[in-house]
Amino acid sequence: MSSDIECLIRGIPLYNAYGVMFPNVNKLRKFTSDVIDVPVVRGTDEMFNPWYKECEHILNDCNGHDSSFKTFDDWYKEKYLSSKPHGITDNITLTPVKRS
């Protein structure tokens, strides 16, 4: 199979899009670019303080979100689970008692 591919590739003629004399130095243009201005590097405190503040906001939001579930759980235990039998709230299997 590789010989078929090699034959196919060998059958495609190679040509230089820039002409026969491409590597000639006279035909090459010099690359020019604008002057690159590198900004002045700021101190690490100045650079990372916004990141630290953003991380603190995210942590505060996450803690607030978690505490909102705690208030609901407390309300649920007080209003609903307090009136249920202990077997349901303590994850104990309730078995019927045989009356004699």
N, C-alpha and C positions, 0 to 999 in steps of 0.2 A: 504494500500500500504506500509506503514511503517513497518507493521509486516512482509511482504515478504522480505523487505530489512534486517530486524533484523534477520530473519531465515537464510538468505543467509550469513550474516556476522558471525553468530554463527556457521555455518557449516564449516567455514574456520579455520583450526587448527592454533593456535599460537605457535610459537617456537622462541627460542633465537638463533640467528646466531652465537653467541659466546660460546654457550654451556650452560649447566645447571648451572655451577658454575661462570657465568659471573661476578656478582658483587664482586667476590673474589678479594681482593687487590693484591694478588700475580700475577694475570694475567694482570693487568693493567700496561701499560708502562707510564713512566713520560714524559710529553710533554716538549720538548726542542726547543728553538728557538734562532736565532742569537740575538746579542745585538742590540737594536734599538737605533740608533744615531739620536737624535732630532737636527735639524739644529738651529743655533743661530737665534733668531728673529731679523730682521732688523727694523730700525725705520720706522715710517709710511711715512715720506717724501721720503725716499729712495725706499720704496716698491710701493708707489702709483704714483710717478712721471711719470713712463712710461705710466700708464693708463691715466693720465691727458693729456700727450702729444698726445696719440692716439686719445683721445676724441676731442682735439683741431683740429687735422688733419681732423677728420671726419666732424666736424662742418664747417671747412673752405671749404672742398669739397662740402658739401651740399649748403653752401651759394654761391659758385661759380656756381654750377649747377642751382640754382634758378635764379641767375643774368643772366645766359645765355638765359633763357627764356625771361627776361625783354628786353634784346637787340633785340631779334627777334620780340617781340611785338611792340617795338618802330619802328623798320624798317617796319613792316606790316602796322602800322597805317599811317606812312609817305608815303609809296609807293602805298598802295592799298586802304585803307579806306578813304584817303583824297579825292579821286576822286569819291566816292560813295555819293548818296543822304543822307541827314541828317537823314531821317527816318530809314534807314538801320543801321546806326552807333549808333543812340540813342535809339534803340529798341522801336520806335514809329510805330504804325500801319499806313501804307500808304493807304489812300482810294482814289478812283478815283473821280475827280471833274467833275460835270456835266456842260457841256458847253452849254450856251444858245445863 
